[in-house]
């Protein structure tokens, strides 16, 4: 896998990788940016969410679960000292579908966290990562929460 980051202007950067898609990153005005793009550390959290979501959705599909929506809200804390690495990350999954089995959603999330998510495996070297979930049964509007 290869990636490239190229200066656009001031601290505005264009990143691209093997997939051919580009993304703009920019800094806050106080460091010379114009707030035109996502911050690099925000991208790390977005990457974590995307990685674990792909795992969970793939596992649930193999389990023949009908997922209609999957939202992952992520909150993180960073070190006060440079480098300001993530020290705590919490992911809250909201999975909506029909005839979803809470036990299978829980298992899929745990498998991603413990075995499959490459981003999580890297981040857990510096951060305590936790997760919980809400399962919403769309057919009858039942909500189940778990850890």
N, C-alpha and C positions, 0 to 999 in steps of 0.2 A: 504494500500500500504506500502511496506517495501523496504528499500534499504540498501546497505552496501558499505562502502568504506574501502579498505584494503591497507596498505603500501606494495609496491613492493620493492622499493629501494630509498634511500635518500628522495626526495619529490615526487617520481613517485608513483601514486596511481591507483588502479583498482577499479572502481565502478561497481556495478551491482544492479539490482532491480528485482521485481517480474516476469518481462518478461523473465528473464534468460539471457539477453544480457549484455555483459560487455563493458566498455569503459575505456581507459587509460587517465589519467590526469597527467600532469607533469608541473613543474615550469621552469622558465628561468634559464640559467646557473648562473646568478648573485645571485640567492637564493638557489643554490645547485641542481637545476634540470639539466636534460640533453636534454630538449626540445623534449621529446618523445611523448608528447600528448597535447591535448587541455587544455587550462587553465580553471579553474572552472568558472570564470566570462564570458569567451567566451561561455561556455556551457549554461549559463543562457540565453544569446542572441540566441543561436541556439535553445534552448528549446522554447523561445518565438516565433521564426520563425516557428518551427515545429507545435506548438500548433495552431497558427493562420492559418497556411496553411491547416491543417486538417479541421478546421472549414470552411474556405472559400471554399475548394474543396468539402466538404460535402454539403454545402448550394447550390453551383452552380450545383452539380449533381442532387439535388432535383429539381432545377429549369430547368432541362434538357438542361443545357449549355454544349457544347462540348469543354472541356478544354484539350489542348494538352501539355501545359507547364505552370508552375507557379514557378516563381523565386521571392524570397523576399530578397532584399538587406537591411541590417540593419546597421545603424550607431548609436553609443552611446557616450555619454559623462559621465564621472564619477566625483564625488566630489574630491576635492583636499585633503580633510580631511579624516582621518580614522574614521569610516569605509568608504571606497571609493565606496559608492553605486552609482548606475546609477542615473543621474539627468535628462538627456534628451535621448530619444530614438526615432529614426525616421525609419519607415519601408517603403520601396518602393516596391510595388507589380508590377510585370510584368506578366500579364496573357495573354497567347496566345491560340487561338482556332478558331473554325469555327462558324460563325453566333453568336458570343458572343454579348450580349446586355450589353453595358457599364453601364446602370442603374442597372442591376442585379449584375454585378461585384462590383460596388460601394456599393450596399446594403449588399452584402455578407461580404465585408471587414468591413463595419460599424457594422453589427451584431456581427461579431467576436470580434471587439474591444470593443463594448459597453455591450455585453451580455454573450458571450460564452467562450472567451479565459481566462482560469484560470490563466495562467502565466501573461498575461497582467493585469489582475485584481490585482495580487500581486505586480507587478512592478510599477503600477501607484500610489502606496502608497509613493514612493520616487522619481519617474521619471515622467517628462512630456512626454507623448507618442503621437507621431503624425504619420500620414501615408498619402501616396498618391499612385497613381497607373498609370500604362500604360496598355491599352488593345490593343493587336495586333491581328487584324483579319487576320488569316493565308490565307484565300482563295484569298484575294485581296491585302494583305500587308498594310492595313490601320492601322494607329496608333492613338489611342485616349488617351490623358492624363487627369487625374483628381485628385482632392483632396478629 
